[in-house]
Amino acid sequence: MPNFLFVSADAALVTDLAWQVHREGHDVKYYIEAESDREIGDGFVPKTDDWRAEVDWADVVVFDDVWVGSDVGTGELAQELRERGKAVVGGTPNTDRLEEDRGYAMDVLESHGVDTVDHHVFHDFGEAIDHIRRNPAPYVVKPLGEVQNVKRLLYVGDEDDGSDVVDVLQAYEKAWGHRMKGFQLQRRVEGVEIAICGFFDGERFIDQVNFNFEHKKLFPGNIGPSTGEMGTSMFWGGRNKLFEETFGRLEDWLAEEGYVGSIDINCIVNETGIYPLEFTPRFGYPTIALQEESFESSTGQFFYDLAHGNDPELEVHNGYQIGVRVVLPPFPFDDEKTYDENSRNAAVVFQTESRDGIHLEDVKKIDGQWRVAGESGMPLVVTGKGDTMQTARRQAYQRVDDIVIPNLYYRDDIGERWIAGDGDRLQAWGYLGP
């Protein structure tokens, strides 16, 4: 059985994948850089304090994000290891840049013949406000650089003249001007938001393509502050029109880069076209936990083959899947006092023996007792699957009902957008065919 080294060069994100591979019988070691997160996964996954010392031991090295502390940089580490002959799941400096530099990402798409939404990058708030006043329309504000991880700063405008975006930018300049080095203004487009996710083996995409729907706002009905993610619904398909008109055109570029791993492109689609919004050139969270739930072949073997370019085969559940993030105060905000009073070390109690569909985020296990770990208040992702989105929803929420943590909260509408018409619209516009 191959040895797997999982590396979180910043926050602990990949715990669940490491746990899954470990449970399959592989030898696993997991390194976490962020001190506040070091306890995450304790009792579930074997750890190491020095990932570099384990590189020779590992048959596969897996990086979970693009960040090394507050800088982008795992792509560079992955590239160095590949040059030493190691099998790595991870990016390259250029694929890291797809996430950090949204202007560069749009340039890459346009140079490969992919249509993009009207967009401009600004480093000066006054210039952006002048642009909106000269070109009144609804806009989306997307911060650049390290503050893009403060998810609540993403703002989607409502007003046709852009006046609400002007107000938001004026407020951001006062509160965040010292930290927000720049931002992208994107023209808002109406349609269905859908992400296309592929697994790339260094030369090509595998045939299974994942289509997922993110639910970023805190409250049901898509209101409240933006979070990283409150839940996801998804299904798997083939290289349909959505894939061919986006990643199909980037396959050669990714092969030149030697990219290995999951890569996702979030799009708005409508009857006139497919408009990419942003890349996730790494695992998505909680997307990967939900994808794992739908893998019907070995997760460890799949990532071993992916990293070695062994033409990986992946069997997946062919219905629908949903994942619900279960969170605690003060998520999605940072407030140490609130976290200490309500969430730190809280016991996670299950009312059933089964742990089916239960995926780890910020938890640890002490003497057999699951406890909340870390500092962010995101202990679990709970998943369900079924032949329809409705049956997947039912299974996931039944599993959520069996979890007892004081003060937990979650969105109860994950997957409803599909049922309420997104699926019908995508079908009618011809995007879901073979």
Secondary structure, 3 states (H helix, E strand, C coil): CCEEEEEECCCCCCHHHHHHHHHCCCEEEEEECCHHHCCCCCCCCCECCCHHHHCCCCCEEEECCCEECCEECHHHHHHHHHHCCCCEEECCHHHHHHHHCHHHHHHHHHHCCCCCCCEEEECCHHHHHHHHHHCCCCEEEEECHHHHHCHHHCEECCCCCCHHHHHHHHHHHHHHCCCCCCEEEEECCCCEEEEEEEEEECCCECCCEEEEEECCEEECCCEEEECCCCEEEEEEECCCHHHHCCHHHCHHHHHHHCCEEEEEEEEEEECCEEEEEEEECCCCCCHHHHHHHHECCCHHHHHHHHHHCCCCCCCECCCEEEEEEEECCCCCCCCHHHHHHHCCCCECEECCCCCCCEEECCEEEECCEEEECCCCCCCEEEEEEECCHHHHHHHHHHHHHCEECCCCECCCCCCHHHHHHHHHHHHHCCCCCC
